Each structure stands twice: as C-alpha cells, then as structure tokens.
C-alpha cells in the first residue's frame, strides 16, 4: 500500500501553511491524519517499508545531527576557555553590535558567580514559558487547513479565512503590540496565551454542517473570530516576548554574550517544540474519533491540546516574570506614529524593516513551495516527516553555529550578510536544477541559515530599536510582512514554481544590500554610535544598560538608573 496515501493528499493540504516557517509540518501531519489507523501488528512492517527508499534523507539527517553536535561541542569548549582581555575590543562591539560586554577603562569586566546565576535564572524563566507558547502555536498550525476542509469549505473560502488572520495581525495585532510598550510586555505575553486559547476553543464549532444552514453561518463566524484572535496572538508572539527578554536583560545588566546565548537557545527551543508538537498533534488526531455530521471535528483535537498549554504559558509569565515597559507616558497610537516617523527618518531602521519583511516573505514562499517542489522531483514517494525532521535539526545546527561564530567575534550583521547571500543561492537551485538530491541539500542548507538568521536579527534589533518603542517598532515592521503574505495567499496557485523561487531569491538579494546598510554606523537614535570618533570623552567610561538604546557610554561617577517597574 502507499506509504503516505495518494500523492494528491499533500497538495490538498498545501495552503494550510499559515504564515512563516512555523508551518513546515502542515502538509506532513495533516496528510498523515487522513490515513486510516494501522493494525497494531502492521506498525513495524509499515515503518520498515517507509524507510526502504529514504537512504539520502537518513544520511542528510545524520549529517545535520552530527553538525549540530559538533557546533555544540565547539561552543562548550570555547566557553570553557577564558577569553583574552583584548579578544573583543570595545570599539568593535559598540560599532557593529550595539551590545557590549561591561568594560571599565577599555578592559572587560569578568562575570561573577552572581552574574552566572542571574543569567541562568533569566534563561530558564524565559525558555520554559517561550517553549510552551511556541508549542501551542505549532501544534495547531499543521491542522488549520484540514479543520476548515472538514467543515466543507472550498480552497478559496479557506484562503479567505487565512486572510482574516493576516489582516487581523496587520491591524489589531499591530495596535495590540504597541500596547505592550505602554501597558507592559509581560501583560501582553499573558494576554497572548489567553487570546490564543480562546482562538483554539472557537475551533470546536460543529463540523460537516449544511452549506445553506443557519448553523453553518454561525460556524463560519466562529472560525472567522478564531482567525481574528489568532492574528492578534501571532503578532504578540513575535514582538512582546522578545521585547520583554531584552528589557529584562537590561535590568539584570546581562553582558551581550549571555544575551546571545539566550537568543540561540530560543531558536533551538523553537525548532524542537515544532518536532514535539508535530508528533503530539498526529497522535491526538489519530486517537480522536471520526468526524460526525453536524458535530465533532476530529481535527479540532490539536487545538484542544493547545488551549491548556497556552494558558499554562500565560500563568508562568504572570507569576515568574517582572513587568517591563517601554514609554508609559504615551498612548499606543502615538507610539506607533512615533515609530513610523523614526523608521522613515532613519536609514538604519528603514533597512532593518525592509530586511525583516522581505526575508520572512521569501521564507513564507519557501514554506508554501517546498513540498510540491520535492514531490515533483522525487523518484519515490517522499517522507514528509523525515524531511521535516531534517529541516528542524538543520535549523538547530544553525542556531548553535551562530553562538559559536559570536564567540569568535563575528558580528550579527556579518552573519546576516552570509545568511542572505547563501539563502539566495539555495532558492535558485530549484530554478536551475531538476535534481531531487540537489534540492533536498539546498533546502536543508536554507534551514541551517535560518537558524543563523533568528538570533542574528534579534541581536541587531536589540541594539537598534528604542526601548521605549521596541514592540511598537517591531509591529510596524510586520505590517509590510503581513501585506505581502496576504498577496501571496490571494495569488496562490497562479504563479509558476520557478517564478516564485526567482522572486524570493531577488528579495534575498535586496536583503543582502540592506545588510550592508545595517553594517554602517547607526543613525537609529539621531546620532552615529560607534564610529572611530564617536566619543570625545577623556574620562574612563563604563558601558551600562539604558533606556532608548541597549548600552551607552557614561562616566563611572554617574549612577545607573534601571527601569525596574516592580
């Protein structure tokens, strides 16, 4: 029997990718959910058959795993070796990274045991809540299309439901993210879990209703409301969590290197939670009873699992996190307007916004296209789950690789330049080649570079964005992204494959040009920070956290004023 059902199953679920790389597993697990349950005695036989033709995939998975372990081992060794006092000059750290190790009179201040304890406490508090938040997002993403299709909606109607989510993210989500600067980032993170749990519970509207019935209209409204809440929640996830982490790191006076490790670890957690969520989602759907006419929808099971997990994430944010604010003296609308004006007036912020939006749009195009691209070239029926695992392990290797590069003094902007150049070449492979092997290797390399991208862009944002408007500015960046994704959704199926990849590659070339702008002295705060003549002070200086920019130079006679809202 076919190992994954008819080939059209994967295409049937392809539009279920809901924005960004968080839905790599949509085709795999939604398609598997449609398969009839296998007899217990045939499980081993099916597993043996499923890997009979997957020699290349298994070899790539083994290679990605070894690369990940090697990067982790090298990073552990590097961390164990004391750094030279001049290994990272203060001028380089200020100019290229905006985040610097604490220094007095040009020499690094060694971290104390207390610093390590603070770092570990912050890392653990953040990663536990963040892992639950991303798990709740991942587990439902692979079943959105299957859920709607089980209601009897057409592909066009499903695309409209997804457009509701993106429109909500671009409008209400943007405003809600700005509320985090005024009302508190922790409060927004708590609201994330509550709103997303409500979105998941609304997915339990009755399935299989008559198209002309009034109850069907109620079900459609409930699903539209679910997408609306999901769009708001999605915006919070990618703005307020990062904003809280940076604000808390500033309040704790964490060195730049420790913040780098947290960002790299969060990228690994993000990928690992996707794998776990995919497995759990598949199991709960298989154990769920078949959908009933006018009643139960079996694809709502992952949403029901996500709801308590998201509420637990909210609870942990509430009880373990301190509240951190941006500018509490303004309003969300004024903060958004101020962020927009700052972006337009700053070459650095404008480049950062364009890079952020174009890269993630090209990423969305990749997410949408990788399944049919590989299926079209494969000499056998592909194993979506195995390929998804390759992608996630590759991404974790990239995240570990970034931490290793950072330990050797490679700046985030330099990493971004390499990411954009390499990613552009990877997405050109399906344009010039019909080889399945070349495509699989190129896509795995793209995922590895994605693992480098997330912590690198987070560190660049950390140094460039004004703390008083961090969430608001990130929300404005995502308006362009959401608009582009809506355009991709509405044009899905009308553009040839090679044109999609060529366009995505061109976007990445623009990002490469933008990375050169980001490497220039910053004008994000109305002044050049970190040029060779950036400071004319002759007194000893110390780098400390401040509002309005992660670090500044001040005289040691001044006292630091940390914004501890507690």
N, C-alpha and C positions, 0 to 999 in steps of 0.2 A: 504494500500500500504506500502511497506517497507520504513522505516524512512530514510534510507541513501542510498537507491538504492541497487543493488546486492552486495553481500559480496566481489565479486572479484574486485570491484572498488577500494577499499582501497589497495589491493595488487598491482593493476595495477599502482598505483602512488607511491608505496613504494620507488623505487630507486630515487625519486625526492629529497630526503634529501641531501642537498648539504653541507656536512662537518660541523660537530659540532652541538651544541644544538640549533642553531638559526633556524633550520628547523623542529622543533616539529610539526608545523602546516601544513606541506606539505601534508600529507595524508588527513587531515581533510578538508582543504579548496579547494584543487584540486578536491577531490571526490565530495564535495558539488557543485562545479562549473559545474559538468557534469549533475546535476539534472535539469529537466525541471522546469521552473518557475511555482510556485504555483498560483492558482487563489487567488485574494485578500481575498475573503470570506472564504477561507480554511486555512488561516495562523494560526488563533487562534486554530483551531482544530488540525492542524499538530503539533503546539507547545505543546498542552496538551498531544497528543499521544506520542510525542518524549520523554517526561519525565515520562511516565507512569511506566517504569521499572527501573528508574535511582535513586532509593532511596539511595543505597550505595554511588553512585557518588555525589549526593547532600549533603549527610551527611559528606563525606570527604571534599567537597568544603567548607561547613560551618565550619568544624573544622579547615581547613587551614586558612580560613579568620579570625577566632577568634584568632588563634595562631599569625597571622601577626599583628592584632590589639593589642594583649597583649604584644608582643615584642615591638611594637612602643610605647605603653603607659609606659612600664617599662623603656624604653630608655629615654623618655621625663622626667620621674620622676628622673632618675639617673642624667640627665643633669642639672636638677633644683637644685640638692643638691650639695653644694660646696664640692669638693674633699679634703680629708685630705692632708696636705703637704707631708706626708710620704706614701700616698696611692700607689704611683708608684715610687720606688727607681730608681735613675738614673742608677745604675749598672745593674739592671734588664732590663731597657729599652734599654740600649746600647747593652747588650749581646744578647737579644733574639729578638729584633725588629729592631735595627739599626736606628730607627726613634724615636726621643726623644722629650719630651716637653722642651722648653727653660728653663735652670736652671742656677742659679748663686750660687756658693758655696754649691751645693748639694740640693738647695731648688727650687721648681718650681716657675717660674715667672708667676703670674696671667695674663690672657689675658685681654687686654684693650678693650674699646669700638671700637677703631680703628681696632684692630685685628679681631673682630667680623664682622665689615663692610667689611674688605678685604676678609675674608673667604666667606661671603655671595656673594660678587661680583664675586669672582672666581668660586664658586659653580654654580651660576646662568649662568654665561657665558659658562661654560663647559657643564653643563647638557642640556641646550637648544640646543646647536649645536650637542652634542652627541646623544640626543634623535632623532633629525631629521636624523642624519647619520644612526642610527640603524633602524629607521622606514623604510628608503629607502632600507635597506638591507633585513629586514624581509618581507616586502610586496611582493617582487618578489620571494623570496625563495620557497614559497609554490607552485609556478606555473611553475617552471623550467621544470619539467618532463612533465607536461600537455602541455606546449608550444611546446616542442620537439615532443611529441607524436602526436600532432595535425598537425605537418608537415609530418607525416607518417614515422618517424624514428623508427627503432626497438629498443628493450631494450638494445641490445649490442651496437648499434650506439649511443644511449643516454649515456650509460656508458662511451663511448669514449669521448663524448663532456664534461662530467664532469671531466674526467681525464685530458683534456686540461686545465680546470680551476685550478686543483690542481698542475699540472706541472708548470703552469704559476706562481702560488703562491710560489712554491718551488724554482723557478729560478729567473724570472724577479721580482717577488714580494719581494724576499729576497734582491735583489740589490736595489730596489726602497726604501725599508725600511731603508737601510743603507744610502741612500741619505739624509734622514731626519736628521741624525746626522751631516752631512756636510753642507747641504743646508738649514736646518731649519725644525723643526717639524710642525710649522704652515703651511709652504708651502706644505708639504706633505699632511696635512689634507685638505687643499684647493684642491689639486690635486685629493684627494680621491673622492670628490663629482663630479668633472668634469669627471674623468675617469669612474666612476660607472654610471653616467648619460649617457655617450656615450655607455656603455655596454647595458643599458636598451633600448636606441633608436635603437640599432642594432637588438634588438629582434623583431622589426616590419617588418622583411623581409617577403615576401609573403608566405602564408600558403597553404598547400594542393597542392604543385606543383608535376608534374610527376617525378618519381624517376630517369628517364633517361634523363630528360631535362637539358639544359644548365642553365636555370634559377634556377633549383633545386640546381645545383652546386654552383651558386652564393649565394643562401640562406644558404647553408651549410657553406660556407666560412664566411658569415656574422655572423652566430651563433657561429662559432669557434672563430672569432675575439671578439665577445661579451664575451665568456667564458674567453678568454685571458685577456681582460681588467678587468673582474670580479675577476680573481685570483689575479691580482696586487692590486686591490682595497681592497680585503679581507685582504691581508697582511698589508696594511696601517692601516686599521681599528683596528687591534689588536696589532699594535706596536706604531704608531706615536701619536695616541690620548692619550694613557697612558703616553708616554714619554713627551709629551707637558705638561700634567697636573702636573707631578712630577717636571719638570723643573720650571714651573710657581709657584708651591707651594714653592719650594726652594727660588726662587727670592722674593716671598712675605713673607718668613720666617714664614710660617704656622706651628703651632705645629702639632705633629704627630696625636693627637686625631682628629683634624679638617680634616686632610687628610683622616683618617679612615672613617669619616662620608661621605666624598665626594665619596669614593670608594663604600661604602654601598649604598648610594643613586643612584650611577650609575648602580649598579646591579638591583635595583628596577626599574629604568627607562628602562633598557634593557628588563626586563620581561614585563613591562607594555606596552612598544612600540610594543612588539610582539603580544599582545592581540589586540591592536588597529589596527595594520597593518593587522592582520588576518581578522578582521571584515570589514575593508575598502576594502581589496582585494576581499573578497567574494562579497561585494555589487557591486563593479565596474565590476566584471566579469558577474554577473547576469544581470546588466544593459547593457552590451555590446551586440551588435547584433551577431547572429551566424556567425561562420567562413565561409568564402566564398572560393570556389575553386580557387586557384591561386591568392588570395587576402588577405583579412582581417583575422587575427587570434585573436579570442576573448580572448585568454589567454595572449595576449600582453597588455591588459588594465592595470593590476597592474604595469607593467614595465613603462608604460607611466605616471602613477601617481608618481612612484618613482623618475623619472628623475627631475622634478622641485623641489621636496623635497630635493634631494641630492644637487642640485645647490644652494638652499637656505642655506643648511648647510655649503657649501663652502663659500658663501657670508658672513655668520656670523663669520666664522673662520677668514676671511680676515679682516673684519672691527672691530671685537671686541677682537681678541687675539693679544698678543705681540709675536714677533718671538723669539723662543728659539732654541738653537743649542746644539750639542754635541761638537765634536772636529772638528773645521773648518779648521784645518791645514793639514788634511789628505784627502784621496780620499775614495769613497765608498768601492772599492775593498780592499784597505789597512785596512779600518775599519773592514770589515768582516773577513779578515785574522787575524787581531789582536784579534777580539772577539773569533774566533775559538781557537786560541792559549791560550787565557785566560781561556776558558772553559776547555780545555784539561789539563791545568796546575793546575786548582783549583778543589778540591774535592767538595766544596760548589756549584760552578757554574755547574759542571757536574751533581750533584744530582738534582739541580734545573731544568736543561734542560731535564733530564730523567723524572722527576716527571711531568713537564709541558706537555711533549709529550705523555706519557703513559696514564695519566689521561684523556686528551682530546680525545685520541684514544678510550679508553673504553667508553667515553661519546658518541662518534660517533656510536659505536656498539649499545649502548642503544637506541639512536635516530632511528637507522635503524630497530631495532627489536621490539620496544615496541608495535607498532600497531598490527602486526600479533600475537604476544605473548598474548595480551589481547583478541583479537578476537577468538583465538583458545580455550580459557578457559571460555569465557563469556557465560552465559546461555541465553543471549539475544543479539540483535544487539547493539554494543556499540555506545555511542555518543562521537565521536572523539573531537568535540568542547568542550564539557563539561569536558572531561578528560584533554584536553589541558589547559583549564582554571584552573583546579586543580593543574596542574604542575606549571603554572606561579605564582599562588598565593602562592604555597609552596616555590617556589624559592624566592619570595619577603619576606616571613616569615624568610627564612634562612638568607637573607641579613640583615634584621633588627636584627636577633639574633646575627649575628657576631658583629654588632656595640654594642650590649648590652654586649656581652662577653668581648669585648675590653675595655668597660667602667669599667669592674670589674678586669681588669689587665690580662686577658688570652691572651697569645701571639699568633700571627698568626701561628707560627709553631706548637703550641699545637693544634690549631683549625684544621690545615691540617691533623695532625695525626688522630684526631677523624673523619674527613671527609673521609679519605681513608679507615679506618677500617670499618666505618659504611656503606660506599658505596660498599665495597667488600661483606659485608653480604647481602646488598639489592640485588645485582646482582646474588647472589647464590640462592635466593628464586625461580626463575623460573627453576633452575636446580633440586631442590629437591621437588617442590610443583606444583600441577596442579590446585590449588585453584585460582579462579579469584579474590576473595576478598583479599587474601594474596598478590597477585601480584600487585594489584592496590595500596594497602597500602605501599608495598615495593618501588614501583616506585615513589610514592608521597614523601616518605622519602628520596629517592635518589635525587629528585629535591630540597628538602629542604636543603640537604647537599651541593648541587650545589650552592645554594645561599650563603652558608658559604664560599665555595671554591673561588669564583671570587674575593671578596675583600681581602681575606687572602693571596692568591697567589700574588695579585697585590702589597700588602704591603711588602711581602718578596722580590719580585723583586725590589721594590723601594729601599730597603736597601742594596741589594747585588750587583746590576748592576752599573757599572761605568757610570756616567752621560755622559761622552764623547762618549760612545758607547752603550748607552741604547737601542736604536732602532735596531742597528746592532746585538747586542747580542740576543734580542728577536726574530729577524728574523732568526738567526742561529738555535735557539731552535725550530722554526716552520718547519725547513727543515725535520727533523725526523718525525714530526707530519704529514706533507703533504705526505711523502713517505709511512707511514703506512696507511693513508686514501686511497691512490691510490691502495695499495694492497688489502684493504677491498673492494673497488669498483670492482676490477678485479675478486675477488673471491666471489662476491655476489651471493647467491643462491646455492653455492656448499657445504656450511658448515652447519651442523645441529644446531638447536637453542641452545641446551644445551651446545654444544662445544663453541659457540660464547660467551655465558654468562660466562662460566667457564674460558675462556681465558681472558675476560675483568676483571673478579674478580681477576685472577692471576696478571694482570697488576696493579691493585689497591693495591695488597699486596706488589709488588715491590715499588709502590709509598709510602706505609707506611714505608718501610725500608728507602727510600730516605728522608722522613720527619725527621727521627732520625739523619741523616747526617746534614740536614739543622738546626737542633737544636744545633749542636756543634758550638764552636767558629769558626767564618768565616775565611776562607783563600782567599776570593774572591779578595782582594786587596793586596795580598802578605804579609799580616800580620794578626795576631789574634786580632780581635777587640772585646773588651768586656769581656775578661776573668777577673778573680779576680785580676790578676796582670797586667792588660792591660796597665795601665798607672802608671808611677812613678813620675808624676808631683806633686809638693807640693804647687804650686801656685793655687789660685782659678781658676776654669775653667768655661767656658760657652759653651753650645752646640749650634752651628750655622750651617747653610747650607754651603756646599762647593761643588765644582766640584770634581767628582771622588768618591763620596760616599755621601749619603744624609746629614750626620752630622759628624762632627769631634770635638775633644776637642782642644781648644786653650786658650791662656791666654787672659784675658779681656783687656789687653793693646794692643792686635792686633786689627786691623780694619777688619771687614768682607768685602770680595770682591765678590759681587754678579755679576753674568754674565747677565747683562741687555743688551741684544743685540739691544735694541731700542736706 
